Amino acid sequence: MRAWTVAAQDDDVRLSEVPAPALQGGGVLVEVLAAHLPAYTKAVVRGNRGGLPVPLTLGPSCVGRVTGVAPDVFHVAPGDVVLDTALLDAGGGDEILVGWVGLGGSGTGSERTDRMRAVWRDGVFAEKALCAKETLIKLPGAETYPDPARLGFLPWLCIAASGLHAAGPLTGRDVAVIGATGQLGGAAVLVALAEGAATVTAVGRDERALDRLAGLGSRVRVHRLTGDRATDAAGIGPVDVALDALGATPAADATMAAYDSLRVRGTLVLIGGVRQDLPIPYGDLMHRRLTLRGSWMSDEATVTTVWNLVRSGLLDLSAIELLTVGLDDPAAALDLAERTTGLGFVALVP
């Protein structure tokens, strides 16, 4: 079969002919229908987000159709459409993302995560994939979804939803999404609206992307970051929930502006890629009874909730600009992904 491979830490993504995966215990064979190409995929390959377990077939998650299951797999069957979350959890904080970078728990890895990556190394940027049964969640009714490529965005919707759910029910509450002009932030805006937030304040720097988010409806407010913490806090809030979906930033000012924007008993949830320490004031956190949460990836309950929102039409994926690519030209596809953000995404359709 054809697949995108990375042979070494300093290698580019290449289109390769590789043996089709063979079924093994605890595994599920899937035909890949659509896989999201994150905008930062080139950075992952260049080692800027951690080390890949090379050599490997790249790719963290996809929507696929089951073609075969091992004898010890019972929750999915051939013909089912499934979401592969890529998250393999061995318990005790040992988690890996199959075919990608990122380790759960402390993020430093262990002897056990090394063994997990040795057994479950290859990802889903390919015509077919062998997935660990634990990473797959069935999507009932997805067999008849009219535009399967759009379902490639489900993993990011679910990551965003997990972060929002960490703050409790959203119905009737004021929510802010910091970094809303990125793909993960854009996903969070869509989820918050679908789950009944009273207002959603989309916060970012890209004016065109903010204008597009504002067009989603009257419940969306926008704030363009100024870089001044006090000014930004006033423009963001007051809100009940602030979700930080920012990527790597040179300073934590925008995140702290989100913290400042919270009402009493508000919650700040971190799901992004900020690499800065946060100067949280002990007395303020205590007296305002604030909650600070971290959220990473998603779980089966969240996936089911998001899929039901999509299936019912409450979360309308037509609001997302879909760009599709095939396997033929990895370099061009990754360039396109790097340029695509906000409410747009690139789906690999093998």
Secondary structure as GFF3:
##gff-version 3
##sequence-region A 1 350
A	DSSP	beta_strand	2	6	.	.	.	ID=ss1
A	DSSP	beta_strand	14	17	.	.	.	ID=ss2
A	DSSP	beta_strand	27	37	.	.	.	ID=ss3
A	DSSP	alpha_helix	41	45	.	.	.	ID=ss4
A	DSSP	beta_strand	56	57	.	.	.	ID=ss5
A	DSSP	beta_strand	62	69	.	.	.	ID=ss6
A	DSSP	beta_strand	81	84	.	.	.	ID=ss7
A	DSSP	beta_strand	87	89	.	.	.	ID=ss8
A	DSSP	beta_strand	95	97	.	.	.	ID=ss9
A	DSSP	alpha_helix	111	119	.	.	.	ID=ss10
A	DSSP	beta_strand	128	132	.	.	.	ID=ss11
A	DSSP	three_ten_helix	133	135	.	.	.	ID=ss12
A	DSSP	beta_strand	136	138	.	.	.	ID=ss13
A	DSSP	three_ten_helix	142	144	.	.	.	ID=ss14
A	DSSP	three_ten_helix	148	153	.	.	.	ID=ss15
A	DSSP	alpha_helix	154	165	.	.	.	ID=ss16
A	DSSP	beta_strand	174	178	.	.	.	ID=ss17
A	DSSP	alpha_helix	183	194	.	.	.	ID=ss18
A	DSSP	beta_strand	199	204	.	.	.	ID=ss19
A	DSSP	alpha_helix	207	214	.	.	.	ID=ss20
A	DSSP	beta_strand	220	224	.	.	.	ID=ss21
A	DSSP	alpha_helix	229	236	.	.	.	ID=ss22
A	DSSP	beta_strand	239	244	.	.	.	ID=ss23
A	DSSP	alpha_helix	253	260	.	.	.	ID=ss24
A	DSSP	beta_strand	262	270	.	.	.	ID=ss25
A	DSSP	alpha_helix	282	287	.	.	.	ID=ss26
A	DSSP	beta_strand	291	294	.	.	.	ID=ss27
A	DSSP	alpha_helix	300	312	.	.	.	ID=ss28
A	DSSP	three_ten_helix	317	319	.	.	.	ID=ss29
A	DSSP	beta_strand	321	325	.	.	.	ID=ss30
A	DSSP	alpha_helix	330	339	.	.	.	ID=ss31
A	DSSP	beta_strand	344	348	.	.	.	ID=ss32
###
